[in-house]
Amino acid sequence: MLHHWAGSCYCSTGGKEGMKNTDQTYIHQGEKAMYMPSYASNLMAQVKAKNPNEPEFHQAVHEVVESLSLVLERYPEYHTSRILERIVEPERVIMFRVPWTDDQGEIHVNRGSA
């Protein structure tokens, strides 16, 4: 499959890989191919490196980054403020149980989180 974009030629092998230019990246998502600026593609690489076994999370981040790509191009202050890096950092909740006995000898189990 051969793709042309902005005078550059991008080759694909099997629809899974794209070639990279210094300013942009051509990313293949199944049969759908799309343009993604290097900032967004670098962010996706960081997300995949930090969360390697979470393909659903990768897909969710990819969809958000794809939908915001034009906004990110128009407003470079979002890059410097690292807005997307803040959004895509998953929150983790630590949950634990606290078994205890009351004055009447009954056992209770409470749930705690941090």
C-alpha positions, 0 to 999 in steps of 0.5 A, spaced: 500 500 500 503 506 497 500 513 500 502 520 498 501 526 503 504 533 503 509 531 497 512 525 501 511 518 500 509 513 505 509 506 504 506 501 509 507 493 510 500 490 511 497 496 514 500 495 521 506 500 520 507 507 518 514 511 516 515 517 520 517 524 518 520 529 522 513 533 522 508 528 522 507 521 522 502 516 518 499 511 523 495 505 521 489 503 525 486 496 522 484 498 515 483 506 517 490 510 516 490 517 519 495 523 520 498 524 527 502 530 529 509 527 532 507 530 539 501 526 539 505 520 536 510 521 541 505 521 547 502 515 544 509 511 545 509 514 552 502 511 554 504 504 551 511 504 554 508 506 561 502 501 560 504 496 556 498 491 557 492 495 557 490 495 550 483 498 551 486 504 555 491 505 549 485 505 544 481 510 549 487 515 549 488 514 541 481 516 540 482 522 544 488 524 541 485 523 534 479 527 536 484 533 539 489 533 533 487 539 530 486 543 536 493 541 538 496 543 532 492 550 533 494 551 540 501 550 541 500 552 549 497 545 550 504 542 548 508 546 553 502 546 559 502 538 558 495 538 558 494 531 554 500 528 559 495 530 565 489 527 562 492 520 560 495 519 566 490 514 569 488 514 576 489 508 581 485 507 587 488 502 592 482 499 596 483 494 602 479 491 607 479 492 615 476 487 619 474 488 626 470 486 632 465 490 635 464 491 643 458 485 642 463 480 639 460 481 632 465 481 626 465 487 621 468 488 615 469 495 612 472 497 606 477 503 605 481 506 600 487 511 599 
